[in-house]
Amino acid sequence: MTNVSELLAAQAARTPHAVAVALGDRELTYRQLDERANRLGRHLADLGVRPDTVVALCLPRSIDMIVALFGILRAGGAYLPLEPSTPAERLSLILESARPQLVVTEVALAAALTGSGATAVCLDRDQATIEARSAAAFDSGVAPANLAYVIYTSGSTGVPKGIMIDHGALRDKVLAKTAIYGFTPEDRVLQFTSLGFDAAAAEIYPTLLAGAALVVHPHPSWTSPPELLADCERLGITGVMLPPVYLQLLIDSLSASGRTVPWLRCFITGGESIPVERLAAWARLVPHRPRFVYAYGPTETTIAATLYLPSMDPAEIEKLAKVPIGSPLPNTGVQVLDEHLDPVPAGQVGELWITGTGLARGYLGEAALTAERFVPCPFGDRPGARMYRTGDLARMTAGGELEFVGRLDSQVKIRGHRVDASDVEAALGEHPGLGPVVVVAREGRLAAYCVPAPGARPTARELHRFVGQKLPDYMIPSSFTLMDALPLSTGGKIDLRALPDPAEAARQDDAEQRWALSPIELELDGIWSELLQRDRVGVDENFFEAGGDSLLASRMVARVRGNLGVELPLRAVFETPTIAALAQEVTRLSVAQQPDAELLRLLGDLEGLPDQDAPDRVAEQEPQA
């Protein structure tokens, strides 16, 4: 079989009545998924989709999203996943670059997607037409060398670059991962990752090709670790894939609650380094030893290039000096080379190059960049073999495991996503009130240092909003420091070591701020200040504009639970992202979550008090940590 779509059809023939995809109370069996994909595929083929035709896919998280993905593949096309929340300017850049012939979407999203000339196929509007198509299988003529998908990642020029993955590369990697994950038809696997990242392919395809159920999570960014754990237990989840930073949040949540996860059979992670202490802490919390898969690999290597499967014995893990990125997958090779492309001895650091059948075709419309990063492979005897330059520094251990050491360029990993700092610099550089700009990574967060243009003095809030219109949230700096000039080394280059601590720049003019006064506001201010690495935070400052993100919001919710004894939903942070508004929400929840006897006593105490005094009286009654 040449592609994952055909493999899905074969699975549907084996287990037609098993649940394939679920979300909430909606489910599709394998036969239903297969037939709906065939109907949509025929519809797209009638609209001109052929092998190598790029079709954009932009839908909310839903069962339809999975159907659309396979429908595009059934037609022979290559899907280009787009997140509905992507800033309009970045969306426009991607569409202008990829020039998709069609975009599969819904009416509410279509207007923002058709400016590049793509024809919109709206699943809600065109439902009757699509359902009238035959559900029988058909031959699209697609071959292993044809395009399966295009995913855009951060680019060093300030313009995102499209990485083209062929069907053969995708099939080989998916089959290898399906065997390693060990999913069975009894498993239910969480679909948590945005389709815009290739990690989603590692959730979707190995699950469905094993006959397991794929359970789509509707709102990953709004879900705190305790909520996620509760959701997984309620939904019967047995397999999850989350970034390493989220693993730490799960460890904190389980440690604080004393709960366990006996339902978990497989935990998959990757995208950034894992400290030995974190992996050992996780192993101690899961005595039943579920399988742990740590994956490494740039998008250009199709999902992953290497895997590490630790023993899950805490004592053995603690013996590690560093958690390795493991060994190559089948049909994949790794080389650690010096600047002359000669192999370096084990234990020495060199640049990591990837070889094998899983390499991307290249960058869409970027022939020069493709030739620079994908070069003829001097190792082995496979005709036409190439190797990919990762830009990562690595070493091979005496035991044959790879260790990640660092980067050769300005690329960093933020919340598991690959970010080129120069991409962020280019976006900031378009602000009319800025001159030179440099962006660096500090403790897993981006910090921007900016020299204002003559006569200009943009605020951090203004810069945050400006860049937020151009870049996805994980690429927005957590801090913006205005400087008279960027420090230079004796060689005339920017001296990164001389850049000031961004915490100093985060302070805003006291005259422009209202500060915490009530006990709850003061408690929230303490929590926010620690998380945002600030001295204090104004009660009207937006958590996300002040440098927060969804992971920090999850930590904040955990701190509120521990310090104030209040179960604050993560969604509340997104809906009321200021200390002033959250203090009111915490007060309301504190009353609502009081035992009945306590609530009656508190309500009696509140009678007759002036309105402005009531929140403080409630705060006095709150349970303390």
N, C-alpha and C positions, 0 to 999 in steps of 0.2 A: 504494500500500500504506500502511496506516494506522499500522503499528507495527513494531518491530524483530523481533518474533516471526514476522511474515509475511515479512519480508526474509530471515530465517534459513531459512524453508521454501523460499523461492525459490532460495537458494544451495544447499540440499540437493538440489533438483531438478537444478541445473546440475552439481554435483560430488558425487554420492551416495557415491562410494567413497573420496573423499579423507579424510584424518584431520582431524577437527574438534577434538577435545579429547584430551589425553594427560596421564598422570601415571605416572611410573615405567614399568613394562612394560604398563600398561593403556592402551588407545586406544578411542575411539569414532569411527566415520566420521560424515560429515554425515547420511547416511540414518539411522544408528542413533541419533544425537542427536535428530534430528527425530521419529523414531518413539517414542522413550522420553519425549520432552517431550509428545507427543500423548497417550500412555497416562496419564501423570501428570496432564495437564491435564483429561482426561475424568474421572479419579477425583476430582479436586478440584471439578470442576463438579458432579458427582453429590452432593458433600458441601455444595453450596450456594454455591460461589464464583461470583460474577458481576462484571461491570464495577464498579470502585471498591471491591470487597471487599479489605480488607487481610489479607494472609497473611504471617505471620512465617516467616523462613527461618533456621534455625540448624543448621549442619552443619560438621563438620571440613572442612578444605581437601581437596577430592576432586573426581573427575569427577561424582559424584552432586550436588555443590553446583551445578555448572553446569546439569545436567539439571533440578534442582529450580527453579532460577531461570526457565528457559524454560517449565517445566511450569506454574508459577504464571501467567506471562504468557499461555500458551495458554488457560488457563481464563478469562481476562479479568481476573484479579485483579492486585493491586499487591503487590509483594514488599517486605517489611520486613526487611532483613538484620541479623542479630544475631551477634556474635562469641561463640563458646562460652566464651572466656576473660573476657568482660565480668563485672565484679564483680556479685554477686547483687543488691545494693541498686539499682545503676543499671539493671540488667536489669528489675527490678520496676517502676521508675519509667517506663521506656520502654513496657513492656507495659501498664501502667495507663493511660498516655496514649494509645497507639495502639489498644488494645482489638482486636487481631486476632481474626478468627473462627476461624482455623486456624493451626497452626504446623507447618511441615514440618521434621522433625528425625529423630533416631534414638533408640532406647530409652534409651541411656545418658544422654541430655541432656534427655529429656522432662519429668522430674519438676520441674526448675527453671523450666520454661517455661509450665506450664499453670495456674499460680496465678491468673491473670487471667481464667480461664474459657475460654481457647482450647482447642480440640480438637486433640490431637496426631495428626499423620499421620507415623508412623515408617516411613521407607523400608525399614529392615531387617525390621521386624515385618510390614509390609503388602506386602512385595515380590510375593508370589504374586497377591494381589488386583489390584495395579496392573498386573502383566504380563498379566493376563487381559483387560484393556481393549483396545479396538480401537486400532490404531496409525494409523488414517486421520485426515486433517485434519478439523476441524470449525469451525463459526463460533461464536465466543464472543459476538459482538455488540459487541465493544469498538470504541470510536471514538477519534479523536485527542485529544478533550477528557477522556477517562477517565484515571484514575490509573495510572501505570506502577510507581512505587516511592516509598517513604517512607524518608528517611535522617535519623537523629537526630544533631544536633551540639550542641556546648557552648552553654548558654544563660546569659544574664546574671542570671537569677533563681535560679540553682543547680539548675534543672530542665532537662534536655535538651529541645530543641525539634525537632519532626518537620517536615521540609521535604518538601512534596508535589510530585512531578514528573509531568507528564502525558505521555501517549504521543506527542503531536505534538511537544512540546519535545524529548523524547529522540530521536525519529526524525530531526528536523532536525539536531541537533548531531552525532549519530552519522554521518549521511551526509556531513556536512561534514568530520568528522575522518577518515573512511574515505578520502576523496579526498586529504586532505593527507598522511596517513601514507604512502600509496602502497604498502600491503601487497599482495602477490599470493599466489596459491595455493602458491607455492614457499616462502613465509615461515613461520617458526615463532616465535611471540611468547610471551614469558614472562608468565604470570599470577602476579604477585607481591603485589599489593595486597589487603588485606582487603576483603571485600564490604561491610563497614560504612562504607566511604568511597567517595564517588562516583567517585574516580579509577579504581576497579576497572572501572567501566562503560567508561572510555576504553581499557582493555586488552581487555575481552571483546568488545564489539560491533563495533568497527572491524576486529578480527581475523577474526571469524567471518563478517562480511558481505563480507569480501574473499576468502573461501575459503581463508584461511590456517589453520594449526594453532595452537591455544591450548594451551600447555604449562603446567600448573598446578604451581607449586612447593609442595612439602609443608610446608616449615618455613622461611619467610622470616626470622623473627626469630632463628633459630639459625644463620644462614648468614653467614659472614664474607665480605668482598669477594673474597679469593683463591678461596674455596670457590665463591662465586657465579660468578665468571669461569670456573672449571673446569667447573662444572655447565652453564653456557651453551654452552661449546665442545663438551662431550660430547653435549649434547642437540640440537645443531644450531640453537641459537637465533639469530635474525637481528634481533629487535626486543625492546627492553626499555623499561620505564617505571619510573623510580626517582626519589625526591625529591632536590633539590639537595644536601642534606647527604651523601647516599650517593654522589653524584657525586664529592665530594671524597675519600671513602674509596677509590673505584675509581682515582682519579688517584694517590693515595698508593701503592696496591697495584701498579699498572702501573709507576710510576716506580721502585719498589723492586726489582721483579722483572725489569724490562727486557722484559716481555712486551707483545704487541700484541693487538688484537681485530679481526683481518681479517674475522671472521665477522659483525660487527655492521653492519647496514644502516640502522637507525633507533633513535635514543635519544630518549625522551620524558621530560620532567620538568616540574615545576611545584609550586605550593604555597607557595613562599617565594622570596626574592630570590636571585639568583646574582651573586656578585662578578665583575667583568670578568676579574680574574686567574684565577679558577677556570675560566671558560669558555675563556680563551686557553690555559690549561694542558691542558685536555681536547683542544682542537683540535690542539695540538702532538703529542699522543699517538695521534691517529687520522689519519695522513696520507692514508688512503684517503677521508676526509671523508664518513662516514655522515651521513644526515640527522639534524639536531638540532631538536627541537620543544620550545619552552618555552611552557607553557600557564599562563594566569591565569584565575581565575574562581571566585567563591564557589559553594557547593553550590546556592544559590538561582538561579544562572544556568545550571544543568544542565551539569555536567562542566567547562565552560570557556566564557569569553566572548571572550578574545583569545588570539592565538598570535604567537610571534616565532620566525622561522626564520633564524638567523644564517648567514653565508656559510661558516663553518668555516675561514676563512683567518685564522690567528693574527694576522697583521699588521693585518688589517682589524678584528678584534675588539679589539685593543689600542688602537685609536683611539677606542673608545667611552668616554664619561665614565661611563656606567652602562648595564647591560644592560636594555633596555626590555622591557615586557610585551607589546609588539607592537600588532597591529591586530585589529579585531573579526572574528569568524567570520561567514560568510554568515547573513543574517536576524538579525543582532545589531548594535546600535548602542551607542555610548559617548558620554557627555556629561560634561565636567568643569565643574562649576557652583559658584557662590558660595552664600552662605547664603540668598540670595533666589531661588535656582534660575535665575540668569542665567548664561550661558556666560562663562567667563573666557578671556582671550586666550592664545594659544599661549605656552608658557614659564612661565605663572603657575600656582600651585598652587591646586587646588580639590578638592571632593569628587567622586569618580567615581560616576556613575550608569550603569546598564546598561538598555538597551531591547531590544525585539525579541521574536520568537516563542519564544525559549528560556527565558523566565522561569518560575520555579516557580509553581504555583497559589497557594501561600502556606504558612502554618504550621498543622499539624493541630491543630484545637481552639483556635487562638489568633487569633481574628478581629481583635482590637484591634492586636496586633503585626503582623499581615498588612497592615492598613490603614496602619500607620505606616511600614512598610518598602517596600511596593509602592503607588505613588501614580499617579494619572492622568498620562499623559505629555503635556506641552504641545508637544512637537516632532513634526512629521510629521502625517499626516492619516488614519492607520489608526484606524477606530472602536474604542473600548474599549481602546486601547493603554495600557500601563502602563510605568513605569520603576522599577527597584530601586535603593534606596539602599545602597551597599556599605559605607559607613563608612570607606572607604579614601581617602587623599589621593593625588592624582596630578597630573601635568602632561602636556600634549601638546607634543611637540617640534616644531620647525620642519619636520622631515621627515615629520610625521604619525604618529609612533610614540608610544605611551603609556609613561610612566615612573611606577612606583610610588614614592611618597614616604614613606608611613607610615599610621598609624591615627588616627582621631578618638576612639576609645574604648579600653577596657581589653583589647580582643581582641588576641591575639598568635598567631604561628605557632610551634609547637613540633614539631620533627622532621617538618615538612610538614603537621601537623594544626592546624586552627583551634581555639584555646582561648580562652574568655572567662575572664579572671582572677577575675572575680566569682563564676563557677561554682565555682572551686576554693576561694575564700574562704568561700562558703556551706557547702561540705562540711566544711571545717576548723572552721567556726563551730559545728558540731554537737557537737564534742568537749566534754564536760562540764568539762574542765580548762582551757579557754581562754576568754579574753575577746575583745577586739578583735583582728582579723586583717587583714593586707593581703598580697596576693600580687603580685609584679612579675616581669617578664621581664628577665633579665640574661644577655647573651651567648648567647641562644638557649635558656636554661634558666629554669625557674620557681624563684623564691626566696620562701619564706614567712616573714613576720615576725609573731610571735604574742605577745600579752600574756597570761600565765597568769592563771587565775581565782584569787581569794584562797585561799591554802593549798595550791595545786596547783603542780606542777612537772613536767609531762609531758616525756619525753625525745624526742629527734628520732626515734629508732627507733619509739617508741610512736605518734607522730604519723604517721609514714610508713605504718605498718601500718593505722592507723585510716582514713586517707584512701584507702589502697589497697583497702579493702573497699567504697568508694563510687565510685571513679573509675577509668577505664582508665589504664594505666601512663604514657602520654604526658602525662597531666594531673597526675601526682604531682610536687610540688616536689622539686627536687634538694637543697634545704637548708631547714632550719627554724631560725630565730633567735628565741630567747626574749628579750623585752625588758620592762623595767618599765613602759614606756609608748611608744606610737608617736609619733614627732616630728611636731609640728604647725607649719604656717606661721602667719604673722601673721593670715591670713584664717581660721584655724581648720580648714584642711584638712590631710590627711596630707602631710607634706613628704617626697616620695619621694627627693629628692636627699640628705636627711639620714639615710637608712637605712644601716646599717653594711654593710661587705663581708661577704657570707655565709660567706666562708672562715673568718672569725674564729669564727663560731658553730659551725662544723663540728667544732671541736676537742672531744673528749670528755674527761671526767675520767680522768687517767692511772691512777688507782687502779682504774678499771673495765676497763682494757684490757691485753691482752698485746701487746707490740711485736715487730717483726721481729728475728730473731737470726741465722738462717742466711743464707748468701750469696744463696740463691734468694729467701728471704723479703724480704731487704733490697732486692733488685732489683725484686721485685714491688711492694714498698712505694713505691719511687721512681716506678714507672710509675703506680700508682694515685693517688699524691699529686698528680702532675702533671695527670692526667686529671680528678680530682675536685676539683682546686683546694684541696688540703688541705696542711698541714704534714707530716703523717704519718697513717697509717691503721692501726688495730689489726688484728692478724692474724685476729681472729674476727669482724670486721665484715663484714656482707653487702654485696657490691659494689652491689647495686641499692638497698638501703635506705640506703646512704651517698650516694646521688645518681647512681649509674650508670644507664645504659640500654643498649639493644641496640647503638646506634651507638658509644657509648663502649666497650662491650665489644669491638666489632670493632677499634677503634683499639688497645685493650689487647692483643689477640691479635697484631696487627701489630707492636707494640713488643716483645712476648715473642719473636717470630720474629727481629726485628732485633737485640735485645740478648743473647738467650740461644741463638739458633740452634735453637729448638725449635718444631716445628709443633704448636701448641696448637689443637684444634678449638674453634670458638666455643661449641658445645654444652657443652663442659666448664665454661665460665664459668657457665652457667645451672645446671648440676648440682652444681658445687662452688664457690659464689660467695664464698669467703673466701680470704685470702692463705694461711692455714695449709693449707687443703685443696688449693688450687691449686699451692702449692709442692711438695706430695707428688706431684701429677699431673705437674708439669713434670719432677720428678726421674725419675719412671717413664718418661715419654716421652723424656727425654734419654738414658736407658739404651737404650730400645727403638730409638731412631733413630741410635744410634752405628753406624758401620761394624763389620763382624764382628770385625776384628782389634782395633779399639779396645775393643769390647765384651768380648772375652776378656781383654784386659789389665786392664780396669777391674774385671771380676768377680774376677780374681785378687787385685787390690789390696784388694777389699772383704772377702775371706775373713778371718775372725778378728777383724774390727772389731766393737765393740759396736754394737747396732742404732742408738743415737742418733747415732753418728758417721758412719754410712753416707751419709745425704743430703749432708753437708758434703763428703765425699770425692768424691761424684758431681759436686757443684757445681764442685769444683776442676778437673774434667775437661771442663766444658762449653765449647764454642766461644764465644769472646767477639766482640762486634761490633768 
